[in-house]
Amino acid sequence: MRMRTSEIGLFLVLWVLTGCDIIEPLDNMKPEYKLTEENVYTDEAKVEANLRGMYALWRSSAMAYMPGNLWALAGNYESSTSDGNRYNSNNVNADNADLESYYRSMYAIIQEASFLIDNLSVAESIPGLSKERQLEIEAEARCARAMAHFFLLEVFGQFYDLASSYGIVIIKEASREVIAQGRQSVDESYKAILNDFDFAIDFAPAINVHYKFSNTVARAFKAKVLLYRRQYAESAHLAAEVIADLNYGLEDSYANIFEKGYHSKEVLFAPFVTGKEWSFTTESYFSPSGIIAIAEDDKRYQFAHVEGANIGLVNQKYMHQSPLLEEQGNTYVRLRMAEVYLIYAEAKTRMAASINDMHASEAIDKLNTIRFRADMPLVYPQSREELLKAIRYEKNLELFGEYGQPWFDMVRYHKLGDVNISEIKQAIKNDYQLILPIPRNAMVGNAGLVQNPGY
């Protein structure tokens, strides 16, 4: 007889990464990458080396710790660490070590991307580098910068309110020194993000490996940003373009996504990981707050989680626990095609005047495409409200234990009036808990920063 999840001791053992550190610690948020006369580009090799360095930053340990904390915020998982317990209770303070590490690591990516952009945008020619490749590399860097800014805005900014002044610090060029810089508004933050994505759409490679950026990856992330901005028609249009791209597609089997990792055709962006260089030693435990009644009957839940004698439910999305040299290690997916289908479905639903609208019919079709792939019964909601709820549940079931989308969806749906977030998770009692505090050391290192309300 299967034990109910509530009867099992559930803990999240946060991801521990083995191998060498990818980046060195930062000192009071000082820029990690500084432009100097010695490292201005003089040939193709230096450019490509810096591009590889930018991609390597996506593999830092901070990138692996924060998703688990976001799951805890949503109530999908629980953390067993003292720092992590504050995410369980939605009571994170500005001294939280995981929070600071994530903030630093994202701005390290932004600095390295800006370093590439600054040099490439002013260089008329670089020995050994074609003009086309020069534009491609700049576009990959702009995609990275846009994504890092967007992830920061999700966690630290009031991303759900375009009128809010609580956006993020936007870096448009690499820094030679620490500069006091204030936060942009949410709308200004989004405009900077979209500007970089547009450049990437125009000039990034049409095809790339799944741990690097292509123009399709840029279009997919832009569709997500436009959904957040409530530009639903534009979001749906871009999502449809991505879905039609023959270079990507849904896997026939849900298990294939995680068995193949970054090799999967469904993966749009997932950092490159091998057992030789870097691996997860992760065992993550699931507690699907608010959806337990449907989760235990969902085949994706049954695939992803198996009962352990002493450790609750192990997340089998991270099945490569002890990879040998040269074998594939676990990776973590930032965006995959199934989410694009559900971005399309939500955008179309929000465009629909009623459940009988053509937009709603198109949304149901994409929703059921994902359910069919999961070998689950098709659904036919009887109202627009039921359809929105079905899409949010589907994203939770499809994407739990990957990045933090269930948390951001809870926040968005709450601000759009579709749910009361306090009813989903009682620990959330105030709107200030919908975003996290700016790390204290960031405030110390940048006199221009203003802390988020409530912290």
C-alpha positions as CSV (number, residue, x, y, z in Angstrom):
1,M,0.0,0.0,0.0
2,R,1.4,3.4,-1.0
3,M,2.1,5.7,1.9
4,R,0.5,9.2,1.6
5,T,3.1,11.9,1.2
6,S,2.0,13.6,4.3
7,E,3.0,10.5,6.3
8,I,6.6,10.4,5.1
9,G,9.4,12.5,6.5
10,L,10.1,14.8,3.6
11,F,13.3,16.7,3.2
12,L,15.2,18.3,0.4
13,V,18.9,17.4,0.5
14,L,20.2,20.4,-1.4
15,W,22.3,19.7,-4.4
16,V,26.0,19.2,-3.7
17,L,28.4,19.6,-6.6
18,T,31.6,17.7,-6.8
19,G,34.7,18.7,-8.6
20,C,36.6,22.0,-9.0
21,D,34.9,25.3,-8.4
22,I,33.8,26.9,-11.6
23,I,34.1,30.5,-10.3
24,E,36.0,32.1,-7.5
25,P,34.2,33.9,-4.6
26,L,33.3,37.5,-5.1
27,D,34.2,40.2,-2.6
28,N,31.3,42.3,-1.6
29,M,29.7,42.0,-5.0
30,K,32.7,43.5,-6.8
31,P,32.7,42.7,-10.6
32,E,34.4,39.4,-11.3
33,Y,35.4,40.4,-14.8
34,K,37.2,43.7,-15.5
35,L,38.2,45.1,-18.8
36,T,41.9,45.6,-19.1
37,E,44.2,46.4,-22.0
38,E,45.7,42.9,-21.6
39,N,42.5,41.0,-22.3
40,V,41.0,43.0,-25.1
41,Y,40.4,40.5,-28.0
42,T,43.2,40.1,-30.5
43,D,42.2,36.9,-32.2
44,E,39.4,34.3,-32.6
45,A,40.8,32.0,-29.9
46,K,40.5,34.6,-27.1
47,V,36.9,35.3,-28.2
48,E,35.8,31.7,-28.2
49,A,37.6,31.1,-24.9
50,N,35.7,33.9,-23.2
51,L,32.4,32.6,-24.7
52,R,33.2,29.2,-23.1
53,G,33.9,30.9,-19.8
54,M,30.5,32.6,-20.0
55,Y,28.7,29.3,-20.5
56,A,30.8,27.7,-17.6
57,L,29.3,30.2,-15.2
58,W,25.9,28.7,-15.7
59,R,27.3,25.6,-14.0
60,S,28.2,27.1,-10.7
61,S,26.8,25.5,-7.5
62,A,24.6,28.6,-6.8
63,M,22.6,27.7,-9.9
64,A,21.8,24.3,-8.4
65,Y,20.9,25.4,-4.9
66,M,18.4,28.1,-5.8
67,P,15.9,25.9,-7.7
68,G,15.5,23.7,-4.6
69,N,14.8,26.8,-2.5
70,L,12.2,28.0,-5.0
71,W,10.5,24.6,-4.8
72,A,10.4,25.1,-1.0
73,L,8.8,28.5,-1.4
74,A,6.0,26.9,-3.4
75,G,5.5,24.1,-1.0
76,N,6.6,21.5,-3.6
77,Y,9.6,20.4,-1.5
78,E,11.0,21.0,1.9
79,S,14.5,21.8,2.8
80,S,16.4,20.1,5.7
81,T,19.0,22.9,6.1
82,S,18.8,25.7,8.6
83,D,19.1,28.3,5.8
84,G,16.7,26.3,3.6
85,N,14.1,26.1,6.4
86,R,13.4,29.8,5.9
87,Y,12.3,29.0,2.3
88,N,9.9,26.3,3.8
89,S,8.3,29.0,5.9
90,N,8.6,31.8,3.3
91,N,10.6,33.8,5.8
92,V,13.9,34.4,4.0
93,N,16.2,37.2,5.3
94,A,18.8,39.3,3.6
95,D,21.7,37.3,5.2
96,N,20.7,34.0,3.6
97,A,23.8,32.4,2.1
98,D,22.1,30.7,-0.8
99,L,20.4,33.9,-1.8
100,E,23.6,35.9,-1.8
101,S,25.4,33.2,-3.8
102,Y,22.7,33.2,-6.5
103,Y,22.7,37.0,-6.7
104,R,26.5,37.0,-7.2
105,S,26.5,34.3,-9.7
106,M,23.9,35.8,-11.9
107,Y,25.7,39.2,-11.9
108,A,28.9,37.3,-12.7
109,I,27.2,35.9,-15.9
110,I,26.0,39.4,-16.7
111,Q,29.5,40.9,-16.3
112,E,31.1,38.2,-18.5
113,A,28.4,38.5,-21.1
114,S,28.8,42.3,-21.1
115,F,32.5,41.9,-21.4
116,L,32.0,40.0,-24.7
117,I,29.3,42.4,-25.9
118,D,31.5,45.5,-25.2
119,N,34.5,44.1,-27.1
120,L,32.6,42.6,-30.0
121,S,30.3,45.5,-30.7
122,V,33.2,47.9,-31.2
123,A,35.6,45.6,-33.1
124,E,35.6,46.1,-36.8
125,S,37.4,42.9,-37.4
126,I,39.1,40.2,-35.3
127,P,41.7,37.9,-36.9
128,G,40.3,34.5,-37.7
129,L,36.7,35.5,-36.8
130,S,34.2,36.0,-39.6
131,K,31.7,38.9,-39.2
132,E,28.9,36.4,-39.1
133,R,30.4,34.4,-36.2
134,Q,31.3,37.7,-34.4
135,L,27.6,38.6,-34.5
136,E,26.6,35.1,-33.4
137,I,28.8,35.3,-30.4
138,E,27.5,38.7,-29.4
139,A,24.0,37.4,-29.8
140,E,24.8,34.4,-27.5
141,A,26.2,36.8,-24.9
142,R,23.1,39.0,-25.2
143,C,20.8,36.0,-24.7
144,A,22.8,35.0,-21.6
145,R,22.6,38.6,-20.2
146,A,18.9,38.8,-20.9
147,M,18.3,35.4,-19.2
148,A,20.3,36.3,-16.1
149,H,18.6,39.7,-15.8
150,F,15.2,37.9,-16.1
151,F,16.0,35.3,-13.5
152,L,17.1,38.1,-11.1
153,L,13.9,40.0,-11.8
154,E,11.8,36.9,-11.0
155,V,13.5,36.4,-7.7
156,F,14.3,39.9,-6.5
157,G,11.9,42.2,-8.3
158,Q,8.2,42.8,-8.4
159,F,8.1,41.2,-11.9
160,Y,4.3,41.0,-11.8
161,D,3.8,44.8,-11.7
162,L,5.0,46.9,-14.7
163,A,4.3,50.1,-12.7
164,S,6.6,49.1,-9.8
165,S,9.9,50.9,-9.2
166,Y,11.2,47.6,-7.7
167,G,13.0,46.2,-10.7
168,I,16.7,45.2,-10.7
169,V,20.1,46.8,-11.4
170,I,20.5,46.5,-15.1
171,I,24.1,46.1,-16.3
172,K,24.6,47.3,-19.9
173,E,28.4,47.3,-20.0
174,A,31.1,45.5,-18.1
175,S,32.5,47.4,-15.1
176,R,36.0,48.4,-14.4
177,E,35.2,49.2,-10.8
178,V,32.4,49.1,-8.3
179,I,29.8,51.7,-9.2
180,A,26.9,52.7,-7.0
181,Q,23.9,52.0,-9.3
182,G,20.2,52.2,-8.5
183,R,17.5,49.8,-9.5
184,Q,15.5,50.2,-12.7
185,S,11.8,50.1,-12.7
186,V,10.1,46.8,-13.6
187,D,9.1,48.1,-17.0
188,E,12.6,49.4,-17.7
189,S,14.1,46.1,-16.6
190,Y,11.8,44.2,-19.0
191,K,12.7,46.6,-21.9
192,A,16.4,46.0,-21.4
193,I,15.8,42.2,-21.3
194,L,13.7,42.2,-24.4
195,N,16.2,44.4,-26.2
196,D,18.9,41.7,-25.7
197,F,16.5,38.9,-26.6
198,D,15.6,40.7,-29.9
199,F,19.3,41.0,-30.8
200,A,19.7,37.3,-30.1
201,I,16.7,36.4,-32.2
202,D,18.2,38.3,-35.1
203,F,21.7,37.0,-34.9
204,A,22.1,33.9,-32.7
205,P,22.8,30.6,-34.5
206,A,19.7,28.9,-35.9
207,I,20.9,25.6,-34.5
208,N,23.0,25.0,-31.4
209,V,23.7,22.3,-28.9
210,H,21.2,22.3,-26.1
211,Y,23.6,23.7,-23.5
212,K,24.1,26.8,-25.7
213,F,21.9,29.5,-27.1
214,S,20.2,29.6,-30.5
215,N,17.7,32.1,-31.8
216,T,14.9,29.6,-31.0
217,V,16.0,29.6,-27.3
218,A,15.9,33.4,-27.4
219,R,12.4,33.3,-28.9
220,A,11.2,30.8,-26.3
221,F,12.4,33.0,-23.4
222,K,11.0,36.1,-25.0
223,A,7.6,34.3,-25.2
224,K,7.9,33.7,-21.4
225,V,8.8,37.3,-20.7
226,L,5.9,38.6,-22.8
227,L,3.5,36.3,-20.9
228,Y,4.7,37.9,-17.6
229,R,4.2,41.3,-19.2
230,R,0.6,40.3,-20.1
231,Q,1.3,40.7,-23.8
232,Y,-0.6,37.6,-24.5
233,A,-1.0,37.7,-28.3
234,E,2.7,38.4,-28.9
235,S,3.6,35.6,-26.4
236,A,1.4,33.1,-28.1
237,H,2.7,34.0,-31.5
238,L,6.3,33.5,-30.5
239,A,5.5,30.3,-28.6
240,A,3.9,28.9,-31.7
241,E,7.0,29.7,-33.7
242,V,9.1,27.8,-31.2
243,I,6.8,24.8,-31.2
244,A,7.0,24.7,-35.0
245,D,10.8,24.6,-35.0
246,L,11.9,21.2,-36.3
247,N,15.2,21.4,-34.5
248,Y,13.4,20.9,-31.2
249,G,10.3,18.9,-30.1
250,L,8.6,16.9,-27.4
251,E,10.1,13.6,-26.6
252,D,7.8,10.6,-27.2
253,S,8.4,9.4,-23.6
254,Y,8.5,11.6,-20.5
255,A,11.4,9.4,-19.1
256,N,13.5,10.1,-22.2
257,I,13.9,13.8,-21.3
258,F,15.8,13.0,-18.2
259,E,17.6,9.9,-19.5
260,K,19.0,12.0,-22.3
261,G,19.5,15.2,-20.3
262,Y,21.0,18.0,-22.4
263,H,21.0,15.7,-25.5
264,S,17.1,15.6,-25.5
265,K,15.4,17.3,-28.4
266,E,13.0,18.7,-25.9
267,V,15.6,20.7,-24.0
268,L,15.9,24.3,-25.0
269,F,18.6,25.2,-22.5
270,A,20.3,23.1,-19.9
271,P,23.9,23.6,-18.7
272,F,26.4,21.0,-19.9
273,V,27.3,18.5,-17.3
274,T,29.5,15.3,-17.4
275,G,30.5,12.9,-14.7
276,K,34.1,13.7,-15.5
277,E,34.0,17.4,-14.7
278,W,30.9,18.0,-12.5
279,S,28.0,16.0,-11.1
280,F,25.1,16.3,-8.8
281,T,24.8,14.1,-5.7
282,T,21.2,15.0,-5.2
283,E,18.2,13.3,-3.6
284,S,15.2,15.6,-3.6
285,Y,11.9,14.9,-1.9
286,F,8.5,15.9,-3.1
287,S,5.5,17.3,-1.3
288,P,3.1,18.7,-3.8
289,S,1.2,21.3,-1.7
290,G,-2.2,22.0,-3.0
291,I,-2.3,19.3,-5.6
292,I,-1.7,16.1,-3.6
293,A,-5.1,14.6,-4.7
294,I,-4.2,14.6,-8.3
295,A,-0.4,14.3,-8.1
296,E,-0.3,10.7,-6.7
297,D,-2.4,9.5,-9.7
298,D,-0.3,11.3,-12.2
299,K,2.1,9.1,-14.2
300,R,4.8,11.8,-14.1
301,Y,4.7,11.7,-10.4
302,Q,4.9,7.9,-10.4
303,F,7.9,8.1,-12.8
304,A,9.8,10.8,-11.0
305,H,9.4,9.6,-7.5
306,V,10.1,6.3,-5.9
307,E,9.8,5.5,-2.2
308,G,13.0,4.9,-0.2
309,A,13.2,3.0,3.1
310,N,14.5,5.9,5.1
311,I,14.5,9.0,2.8
312,G,11.0,9.5,1.6
313,L,10.5,10.1,-2.2
314,V,13.6,10.3,-4.3
315,N,13.3,12.6,-7.4
316,Q,14.3,10.3,-10.3
317,K,14.6,13.3,-12.6
318,Y,18.1,13.2,-11.3
319,M,18.9,9.6,-12.0
320,H,22.6,9.8,-12.5
321,Q,23.6,9.8,-8.9
322,S,27.2,8.5,-9.2
323,P,28.3,8.8,-12.8
324,L,31.6,7.2,-13.7
325,L,34.3,9.2,-15.6
326,E,33.1,10.2,-19.1
327,E,29.5,9.3,-18.4
328,Q,26.7,11.8,-18.3
329,G,26.0,13.4,-15.0
330,N,22.8,15.1,-13.9
331,T,21.9,18.4,-15.4
332,Y,19.1,20.9,-14.6
333,V,16.8,22.2,-17.3
334,R,16.1,26.0,-17.5
335,L,13.6,25.7,-20.2
336,R,12.1,22.8,-22.3
337,M,9.5,22.5,-25.0
338,A,6.7,21.3,-22.7
339,E,6.8,24.6,-20.9
340,V,6.5,26.4,-24.2
341,Y,3.3,24.5,-25.0
342,L,1.9,25.6,-21.7
343,I,3.1,29.2,-22.1
344,Y,1.1,29.1,-25.4
345,A,-1.9,27.6,-23.6
346,E,-2.0,30.2,-20.9
347,A,-1.5,33.1,-23.3
348,K,-4.3,31.8,-25.5
349,T,-6.6,31.3,-22.5
350,R,-6.0,34.8,-21.2
351,M,-6.9,36.1,-24.7
352,A,-10.2,34.2,-24.7
353,A,-13.4,35.9,-23.9
354,S,-15.0,32.6,-22.8
355,I,-14.4,28.8,-22.9
356,N,-16.2,28.7,-26.3
357,D,-13.7,31.1,-27.8
358,M,-11.3,29.8,-30.5
359,H,-8.4,30.9,-28.4
360,A,-9.6,28.6,-25.6
361,S,-10.0,25.7,-28.0
362,E,-6.4,26.2,-29.1
363,A,-5.2,26.3,-25.5
364,I,-7.0,23.1,-24.7
365,D,-5.4,21.4,-27.7
366,K,-1.9,22.3,-26.5
367,L,-2.7,21.3,-22.9
368,N,-4.0,18.0,-24.0
369,T,-0.9,17.4,-26.2
370,I,1.2,17.5,-23.0
371,R,-1.3,15.3,-21.2
372,F,-1.4,12.8,-24.0
373,R,2.5,12.5,-24.0
374,A,2.2,11.9,-20.2
375,D,-0.3,9.1,-20.9
376,M,-2.9,10.9,-18.9
377,P,-6.6,11.4,-19.7
378,L,-7.5,14.4,-21.8
379,V,-9.3,17.2,-20.1
380,Y,-12.1,19.5,-21.3
381,P,-12.6,22.4,-18.8
382,Q,-16.1,23.9,-18.8
383,S,-15.1,27.5,-18.1
384,R,-12.2,29.8,-18.7
385,E,-11.4,29.8,-15.0
386,E,-11.3,26.0,-14.9
387,L,-8.9,26.0,-17.9
388,L,-6.5,28.5,-16.2
389,K,-6.5,26.2,-13.2
390,A,-5.9,23.1,-15.3
391,I,-2.9,24.8,-17.0
392,R,-1.3,25.8,-13.7
393,Y,-1.7,22.3,-12.3
394,E,-0.3,20.9,-15.5
395,K,2.8,23.1,-15.3
396,N,3.2,22.0,-11.7
397,L,3.0,18.3,-12.5
398,E,5.1,18.5,-15.6
399,L,7.8,20.8,-14.3
400,F,8.1,20.1,-10.5
401,G,11.6,19.4,-9.3
402,E,13.2,21.2,-12.3
403,Y,13.4,25.0,-12.0
404,G,11.1,27.2,-10.0
405,Q,8.2,27.7,-12.3
406,P,5.4,26.5,-9.9
407,W,6.4,29.3,-7.5
408,F,6.4,32.1,-10.1
409,D,3.1,30.8,-11.5
410,M,1.6,30.9,-8.0
411,V,2.7,34.6,-7.6
412,R,1.5,35.6,-11.1
413,Y,-1.9,33.9,-10.7
414,H,-2.3,35.5,-7.3
415,K,-1.6,39.0,-8.7
416,L,-3.9,38.4,-11.6
417,G,-6.7,37.5,-9.2
418,D,-7.0,33.8,-10.2
419,V,-5.9,32.3,-6.9
420,N,-5.4,33.4,-3.3
421,I,-1.8,32.4,-2.6
422,S,-2.4,32.2,1.1
423,E,-4.9,29.4,0.6
424,I,-2.3,27.5,-1.4
425,K,0.4,28.0,1.3
426,Q,-0.7,29.4,4.6
427,A,2.9,30.7,5.5
428,I,2.4,33.4,2.9
429,K,0.5,36.2,4.7
430,N,1.8,39.4,3.0
431,D,2.7,40.5,-0.5
432,Y,6.3,41.3,0.5
433,Q,6.8,37.5,0.7
434,L,6.2,37.2,-3.1
435,I,9.8,38.3,-3.8
436,L,13.0,37.8,-1.8
437,P,15.2,40.4,-0.2
438,I,18.3,41.9,-1.9
439,P,21.3,40.2,-0.1
440,R,22.7,42.4,2.7
441,N,26.2,42.3,1.2
442,A,24.9,43.6,-2.1
443,M,23.4,46.5,-0.2
444,V,26.7,47.2,1.5
445,G,28.6,47.0,-1.8
446,N,26.2,49.2,-3.7
447,A,25.1,52.4,-2.0
448,G,22.6,53.0,-4.8
449,L,20.5,49.9,-4.0
450,V,17.1,50.2,-2.3
451,Q,15.9,47.1,-0.4
452,N,12.6,45.4,-1.2
453,P,9.6,46.4,0.9
454,G,9.1,44.4,4.1
455,Y,12.7,43.5,4.5
